[in-house]
């Protein structure tokens, strides 16, 4: 979710740079020199913002999360175990869930 927020903020910031909008008037602050530089160097600053935000988004998304659900029941979480299940192990977990559902 944080990665999505960074993505939205990236697009909004790029739009503000391209339009030349002074965001700092809305909060009652003087326009900083770095933002003025961004407005004067639109192509370079937009590319810089785009690539830097993409790198941040990539780091936020690459948690290595690997979740397996069977009939909407979580059966494996890489975040909890720290590893990916071996195929026989996963088949055994699914068989156990199927046997449990048959017994009901």
PyMOL commands that set and color helices and strands:
alter all, ss='L'
color gray80, all
select helices_A, chain A and resi 2-19+23-25+33-40+42-61+78-81+87-103
alter helices_A, ss='H'
color red, helices_A
select strands_A, chain A and resi 67-70+73-77
alter strands_A, ss='S'
color yellow, strands_A
deselect
rebuild
show_as cartoon
